[in-house]
Amino acid sequence: MRHTRIRPLVIVGLAYCTTLDKHAMTRRSHRHRLSNVLSIVLGLVTTGCCINAPTVENEEVYDGIVADDVLVEIRAGNPTDDERCDAACTEIVERQEGVVDEVLSCSAMVEDSDLPWDPSHTQVEITCIVQYTAQGFCTGRRPQGHRELLAEVDGVGPWFAMHAHLERASVAAFAELATWLEGRGAPSDLVERCRAAASDEIVHADLMAAFARRGGAEVPMCEAETAPDDVLTVAIHNAVEGCVHESFAAIVAAHQARHAAVELGRDAFAQIAGDELRHGELAWELHAWLLDQLDADGRALVERAQAEALMRLPERAAANAHATPAGLGWPAPARASEMARRFATLMAA
């Protein structure tokens, strides 16, 4: 049986908002905190993803050479030729900043030799097929009951189409939230800022759709099922989709504004970055108000869901980065994963 290598899920220790006085931060402190986090994390690079995003299994062919000390280590650390080949394949994939869930097939070759793993050889040529899971993208906040698309992004046009689809979903999310808050007697400032955020997301969706059409892609329609509207469900949704994903989306867009090709939307990403930062600030203020509506058990459930969303970021951020076409300003998978960990740590401080 072939040896399967699965990337481990990195667990980040979090102590997220565990006291009511922390939930009661002012708007200024939220802006200061998120702005600082954005600046610090952009000292590296980042990307993000959603806890409920769809996944698609993909296969990819890799080839390369392992040599010298790496080859010696692979020989010594793996008892069978199959395991050595798989280990060498994983080394090559990660060297090229790819992602491996499972090595499906692997062959090793040395010219004029039937014994590629013989210690006399100083290098071995590897060809392998790996399977990896492409994670669904996350752009901002999804509405409750959102039906995820299971679609592979295979070019710049489809990438923009997927993100236009998610921006349109965010329009519905904020409109839905504004109506719910108004019905619950929430502060009028929170209600109006949700409506303003919905207007921002219309602009974002139109920007992404224009780039999608330029790339020959159509934007999929958004669909959603009726979702529960109790306080606990809404609080958990906001804690994940707003506090985690909306805040993180600001960092993603800011990085794209710096690094994307001009013709692929650098100015558009700059506009989105500023809006998403405000949306992240709004999410944390909503978080404080919603937690005040819950008992201790309810608050614990919300905090646990938020922590789980942050724990998933590093692995899924790497997968999102791997699936993003060149020129769009996203970092390489390993860097994306590191930035997701940095974001989680800073927000928990």
Backbone hydrogen bonds, N-H to C=O, Kabsch-Sander energy under -0.5 kcal/mol:
donor,donor_aa,acceptor,acceptor_aa,energy
6,I,4,T,-0.5
7,R,100,V,-0.8
10,V,8,P,-0.6
12,V,10,V,-0.6
13,G,11,I,-0.5
17,C,15,A,-0.5
22,K,19,T,-0.6
23,H,19,T,-1.4
24,A,20,L,-1.2
25,M,22,K,-1.0
30,H,26,T,-2.0
31,R,27,R,-2.6
32,H,28,R,-2.7
33,R,29,S,-2.5
34,L,30,H,-2.9
35,S,31,R,-2.5
36,N,32,H,-2.1
37,V,33,R,-2.5
38,L,34,L,-2.7
39,S,35,S,-2.2
40,I,36,N,-2.7
41,V,37,V,-2.9
42,L,38,L,-2.1
43,G,40,I,-1.3
44,L,41,V,-2.1
50,C,136,G,-0.6
53,A,50,C,-1.0
56,V,134,A,-2.2
58,N,132,Y,-2.9
60,E,130,V,-2.2
62,Y,128,C,-2.8
64,G,126,I,-2.1
66,V,124,V,-2.3
68,D,122,T,-2.1
70,V,67,A,-1.1
71,L,67,A,-1.0
72,V,68,D,-2.2
73,E,69,D,-2.4
74,I,70,V,-2.3
75,R,71,L,-2.4
76,A,72,V,-2.3
77,G,73,E,-2.2
78,N,74,I,-0.8
78,N,75,R,-0.5
84,R,80,T,-2.1
85,C,81,D,-2.5
86,D,82,D,-2.5
87,A,83,E,-2.4
88,A,84,R,-2.4
89,C,85,C,-2.6
90,T,86,D,-2.6
91,E,87,A,-2.0
92,I,88,A,-2.1
93,V,89,C,-2.7
94,E,90,T,-2.5
95,R,91,E,-1.9
96,Q,92,I,-1.5
97,E,94,E,-1.5
98,G,93,V,-2.9
101,D,131,Q,-3.0
102,E,131,Q,-1.8
104,L,102,E,-0.7
104,L,129,I,-2.3
105,S,129,I,-1.5
107,S,127,T,-2.6
109,M,125,E,-2.4
110,V,113,S,-0.6
113,S,110,V,-1.4
118,D,115,L,-1.9
121,H,118,D,-2.1
124,V,66,V,-2.5
125,E,109,M,-2.7
126,I,64,G,-3.4
127,T,107,S,-2.2
128,C,62,Y,-2.8
129,I,105,S,-2.2
130,V,60,E,-2.7
131,Q,102,E,-3.2
132,Y,58,N,-2.4
134,A,56,V,-3.4
134,A,132,Y,-0.6
135,Q,133,T,-0.6
136,G,54,P,-3.2
138,C,48,G,-0.6
146,H,143,P,-1.5
147,R,223,E,-2.8
148,E,146,H,-0.7
151,A,149,L,-1.0
154,D,152,E,-0.8
159,W,155,G,-2.0
160,F,156,V,-2.4
161,A,157,G,-2.2
162,M,158,P,-2.6
163,H,159,W,-2.1
164,A,160,F,-2.6
165,H,161,A,-2.2
166,L,162,M,-1.9
167,E,163,H,-2.3
168,R,164,A,-2.3
169,A,165,H,-1.7
170,S,166,L,-1.7
171,V,167,E,-1.4
172,A,168,R,-1.6
173,A,169,A,-2.1
174,F,170,S,-2.4
175,A,171,V,-2.2
176,E,172,A,-2.7
177,L,173,A,-2.1
178,A,174,F,-2.6
179,T,175,A,-2.0
180,W,176,E,-2.0
181,L,177,L,-2.9
182,E,178,A,-2.3
183,G,179,T,-1.9
184,R,180,W,-1.1
184,R,181,L,-0.5
185,G,182,E,-1.2
186,A,181,L,-2.4
190,L,187,P,-0.7
191,V,187,P,-1.6
192,E,188,S,-2.8
193,R,189,D,-2.0
194,C,190,L,-1.7
195,R,191,V,-1.9
196,A,192,E,-2.2
197,A,193,R,-2.1
198,A,194,C,-2.1
199,S,195,R,-1.7
200,D,196,A,-2.1
201,E,197,A,-2.4
202,I,198,A,-1.5
203,V,199,S,-1.5
204,H,200,D,-2.2
205,A,201,E,-2.7
206,D,202,I,-2.2
207,L,203,V,-2.3
208,M,204,H,-2.6
209,A,205,A,-2.6
210,A,206,D,-2.0
211,F,207,L,-1.6
212,A,208,M,-2.2
213,R,209,A,-2.6
214,R,210,A,-1.9
215,G,211,F,-1.4
216,G,213,R,-1.8
217,A,212,A,-2.7
225,E,145,G,-2.7
234,V,230,D,-2.2
235,A,231,V,-2.7
236,I,232,L,-2.4
237,H,233,T,-2.4
238,N,234,V,-2.6
239,A,235,A,-2.3
240,V,236,I,-1.8
241,E,237,H,-2.8
242,G,237,H,-0.6
242,G,238,N,-1.5
243,C,238,N,-2.3
244,V,240,V,-0.6
245,H,240,V,-2.3
246,E,241,E,-1.2
247,S,242,G,-1.4
248,F,244,V,-2.1
249,A,245,H,-2.3
250,A,246,E,-1.0
250,A,247,S,-0.5
251,I,247,S,-0.8
252,V,248,F,-2.1
253,A,249,A,-2.6
254,A,250,A,-2.1
255,H,251,I,-2.3
256,Q,252,V,-2.3
257,A,253,A,-2.3
258,R,254,A,-1.0
259,H,255,H,-1.9
260,A,256,Q,-2.8
261,A,327,G,-2.9
264,L,261,A,-1.8
265,G,262,V,-1.2
266,R,261,A,-0.7
266,R,262,V,-0.5
269,F,265,G,-2.7
270,A,266,R,-1.7
271,Q,267,D,-1.8
272,I,268,A,-2.3
273,A,269,F,-2.4
274,G,270,A,-1.5
275,D,271,Q,-1.6
276,E,272,I,-2.9
277,L,273,A,-1.8
278,R,274,G,-1.5
279,H,275,D,-2.2
280,G,276,E,-2.3
281,E,277,L,-2.1
282,L,278,R,-2.4
283,A,279,H,-2.3
284,W,280,G,-1.8
285,E,281,E,-1.7
286,L,282,L,-2.6
287,H,283,A,-2.3
288,A,284,W,-1.8
289,W,285,E,-2.0
290,L,286,L,-3.1
291,L,287,H,-2.3
292,D,288,A,-1.4
293,Q,289,W,-0.5
293,Q,290,L,-1.2
294,L,291,L,-1.5
299,R,295,D,-2.5
300,A,296,A,-2.0
301,L,297,D,-1.8
302,V,298,G,-2.1
303,E,299,R,-2.5
304,R,300,A,-2.1
305,A,301,L,-2.1
306,Q,302,V,-2.2
307,A,303,E,-2.4
308,E,304,R,-2.3
309,A,305,A,-1.9
310,L,306,Q,-1.9
311,M,307,A,-2.1
312,R,308,E,-1.4
313,L,309,A,-0.6
313,L,310,L,-0.7
316,R,312,R,-1.9
317,A,313,L,-3.1
318,A,314,P,-1.8
319,A,315,E,-1.5
320,N,316,R,-2.5
321,A,317,A,-2.4
322,H,318,A,-2.1
323,A,319,A,-1.3
324,T,321,A,-1.2
328,L,325,P,-1.0
336,A,332,A,-2.6
337,S,333,P,-2.4
338,E,334,A,-1.8
339,M,335,R,-2.3
340,A,336,A,-2.0
341,R,337,S,-1.8
342,R,338,E,-2.1
343,F,339,M,-2.7
344,A,340,A,-2.2
345,T,341,R,-2.3
346,L,342,R,-2.5
347,M,343,F,-2.4
348,A,344,A,-1.3
349,A,345,T,-0.8
349,A,346,L,-0.6
